[in-house]
């Protein structure tokens, strides 16, 4: 990322962060679906709050607003237990989650932030795939587009004709 102009680098970071957000949405969606089964005796709001808290913990972005903070404190043990069982409960999420966390750390570092906390936590919890290479931006975004399409979160790009391109410009 260092050989690019500041504007190009900024655009690339914004696109990569959008990709990370897509992975977060997919993680939330998958976790919420599993929690609906595990915690079927709880209402949907509890299941959604728990899925959100778990997702936020994974990405090192806990929500500090009132309701969410209270929920997190009250359900800390449950959140921790779900984080510990992540590797077994969601094996198909491990690769995209590992890639997203690594890209997030790279983006944070480019923005002058310490992006290592979420990676260290993932390693500690045992779901960071250490033998997986850090993806190049294009490979990460291709993976994000495929996953987003599979989860009905993204409409994949379609080829347009030169005539259609002229109309847009």
C-alpha positions as CSV (number, residue, x, y, z in Angstrom):
1,X,0.0,0.0,0.0
2,X,2.9,2.3,0.5
3,X,3.7,2.9,-3.2
4,X,0.4,4.6,-3.9
5,X,-0.6,8.3,-3.7
6,X,-2.3,9.4,-0.5
7,X,-5.6,9.7,-2.3
8,X,-5.3,6.2,-3.8
9,X,-4.2,4.7,-0.5
10,X,-7.2,6.4,1.2
11,X,-9.6,5.0,-1.4
12,X,-8.1,1.5,-1.0
13,X,-8.4,1.6,2.8
14,X,-12.0,2.7,2.5
15,X,-12.8,-0.2,0.1
16,X,-11.0,-2.7,2.3
17,X,-12.9,-1.4,5.4
18,X,-16.1,-1.9,3.5
19,X,-15.0,-5.5,2.8
20,X,-14.3,-6.0,6.5
21,X,-17.8,-4.7,7.2
22,X,-19.3,-7.3,4.9
23,X,-17.4,-10.0,6.7
24,X,-18.7,-8.6,10.0
25,X,-22.3,-8.7,8.6
26,X,-21.9,-12.3,7.5
27,X,-20.4,-13.3,10.9
28,X,-23.3,-11.6,12.7
29,X,-25.8,-13.3,10.4
30,X,-24.3,-16.8,10.9
31,X,-23.8,-16.4,14.6
32,X,-27.4,-15.1,15.1
33,X,-28.8,-18.1,13.2
34,X,-26.8,-20.5,15.4
35,X,-27.8,-18.6,18.5
36,X,-31.5,-18.9,17.5
37,X,-31.1,-22.6,17.9
38,X,-28.8,-22.6,20.9
39,X,-30.9,-20.0,22.8
40,X,-34.3,-20.8,21.5
41,X,-35.7,-20.2,25.0
42,X,-34.6,-16.5,24.7
43,X,-36.4,-13.9,22.6
44,X,-35.1,-12.7,19.2
45,X,-33.8,-9.4,20.8
46,X,-31.6,-11.3,23.2
47,X,-30.3,-13.5,20.3
48,X,-29.5,-10.5,18.2
49,X,-27.9,-8.6,21.0
50,X,-25.7,-11.6,21.8
51,X,-24.8,-12.1,18.1
52,X,-23.9,-8.4,18.0
53,X,-21.8,-8.5,21.1
54,X,-19.9,-11.6,19.9
55,X,-19.3,-10.0,16.5
56,X,-18.1,-6.8,18.1
57,X,-15.8,-8.7,20.4
58,X,-14.3,-10.6,17.5
59,X,-13.4,-7.4,15.7
60,X,-12.3,-5.5,18.8
61,X,-15.2,-3.0,18.4
62,X,-17.4,-3.3,21.4
63,X,-20.5,-1.1,21.4
64,X,-20.2,1.3,24.4
65,X,-23.7,2.7,24.2
66,X,-26.0,2.2,27.2
67,X,-28.2,-0.8,26.3
68,X,-25.3,-2.6,24.6
69,X,-22.8,-2.0,27.3
70,X,-25.3,-3.2,30.0
71,X,-26.0,-6.3,27.9
72,X,-22.3,-7.0,27.4
73,X,-21.6,-6.7,31.1
74,X,-24.6,-8.8,32.1
75,X,-23.8,-11.6,29.6
76,X,-20.0,-11.5,29.7
77,X,-19.7,-15.2,30.6
78,X,-22.0,-16.3,27.8
79,X,-20.2,-14.1,25.3
80,X,-16.9,-15.5,26.4
81,X,-18.2,-19.1,26.1
82,X,-19.5,-18.4,22.6
83,X,-16.1,-17.0,21.6
84,X,-14.3,-20.0,22.9
85,X,-16.6,-22.3,20.9
86,X,-16.3,-20.3,17.7
87,X,-13.7,-22.6,16.1
88,X,-15.9,-25.7,16.5
89,X,-19.3,-24.0,15.9
90,X,-18.4,-22.0,12.7
91,X,-15.5,-23.7,10.8
92,X,-16.6,-22.2,7.5
93,X,-16.2,-18.7,8.9
94,X,-12.6,-19.2,10.1
95,X,-10.9,-18.3,6.8
96,X,-12.9,-15.2,6.0
97,X,-12.7,-14.1,9.6
98,X,-8.9,-14.6,9.7
99,X,-8.5,-12.6,6.5
100,X,-10.8,-9.8,7.6
101,X,-9.0,-9.5,11.0
102,X,-5.6,-9.4,9.2
103,X,-6.8,-6.8,6.7
104,X,-8.3,-4.8,9.5
105,X,-5.0,-4.8,11.4
106,X,-3.2,-3.6,8.2
107,X,-5.8,-0.8,7.7
108,X,-5.5,0.2,11.3
109,X,-1.7,0.3,11.0
110,X,-2.0,2.5,7.9
111,X,-4.2,4.8,9.8
112,X,-1.7,5.1,12.6
113,X,-3.7,2.8,15.0
114,X,-2.5,-0.3,16.8
115,X,-4.4,-3.1,15.0
116,X,-2.9,-6.0,16.8
117,X,-5.4,-6.4,19.7
118,X,-8.2,-8.2,17.7
119,X,-5.5,-10.5,16.1
120,X,-4.0,-11.3,19.4
121,X,-7.4,-12.1,20.9
122,X,-8.3,-14.3,17.9
123,X,-5.0,-16.2,18.3
124,X,-5.7,-16.6,22.1
125,X,-9.2,-17.9,21.4
126,X,-7.8,-20.4,18.9
127,X,-9.7,-19.4,15.8
128,X,-7.0,-17.4,13.9
129,X,-5.7,-19.6,11.1
130,X,-2.0,-19.0,11.5
131,X,-0.9,-21.0,8.4
132,X,-3.1,-18.8,6.2
133,X,-1.3,-16.1,4.2
134,X,-2.4,-12.4,4.5
135,X,-4.5,-11.8,1.4
136,X,-3.6,-9.2,-1.2
137,X,-6.3,-6.5,-1.4
138,X,-7.7,-7.9,-4.7
139,X,-7.9,-11.4,-3.3
140,X,-9.6,-10.2,-0.1
141,X,-12.2,-8.2,-2.1
142,X,-12.9,-11.1,-4.4
143,X,-13.5,-13.3,-1.4
144,X,-15.8,-10.6,0.1
145,X,-17.8,-10.3,-3.1
146,X,-18.2,-14.1,-3.3
147,X,-19.3,-14.4,0.3
148,X,-21.5,-11.3,0.1
149,X,-23.3,-12.8,-3.0
150,X,-23.7,-16.2,-1.2
151,X,-25.3,-14.5,1.8
152,X,-27.4,-12.1,-0.4
153,X,-25.6,-9.1,0.9
154,X,-24.0,-8.0,-2.3
155,X,-25.0,-8.0,-5.9
156,X,-22.0,-9.0,-7.9
157,X,-20.7,-6.6,-10.5
158,X,-21.9,-7.3,-14.0
159,X,-20.1,-6.5,-17.3
160,X,-21.5,-3.5,-19.1
161,X,-21.1,-2.7,-22.7
162,X,-19.1,0.3,-24.0
163,X,-22.3,2.0,-24.9
164,X,-23.7,1.6,-21.4
165,X,-20.4,3.0,-20.0
166,X,-20.8,6.1,-22.2
167,X,-24.3,6.7,-20.8
168,X,-23.0,6.6,-17.2
169,X,-20.2,9.1,-17.9
